[in-house]
Structures are given as structure tokens and as C-alpha cells.
Amino acid sequence: METLGDTDPRGQLYRSWQLKELLRTLPHQPVGQAEAELKRWIFRASHSRIPEVVELCRKIRRRRDDILGTIGPGYSNARLEAFNNKIK
């Protein structure tokens, strides 16, 4: 990660990586904490001035309730997707 500072002087690549990692941790948190973290993530992403991240932020903001609804029960379609890939 140190070399990113040399290749990306504005730090956009590193900041986008940080935002991605924060988003990855959401499903592993309790709903209340995930809701607060998602709110914080949306704020940080919308102010990042990285066009791709801002666009993703808008999509996540629109689907926020669905995302939190998925985190609550902890269901995942990972097994179904793995089975589909074996069929392919």
C-alpha cells in the first residue's frame, strides 16, 4: 500500500480501496452497528470526489433498506451461486 502513494499522488486509489474494505465488513456486523457504519460509509463515499465511488454511493443509497434487510437475517446466496457455477 505504500507504493500507491508514489503511483497515485491524489490518493484516490488508496481511498477507494479503504472504502471498499469498509463496505466488505458490513455483512459481518450486527444490524444496528451495520446501519451506523453504512451511514458513515455513504457520507465518506459521497464526499470522496471519486466519480466511480460517488456513483456506487448513489446506488447503495437507493438500495439501503434492501442491504440492511439482507444483513439482518444473515442469508446469503453463495451456495446457490457455487452450485450454478458447477452446473456451467
Beta strands, then each sheet from edge to edge (+ up, - down):
end
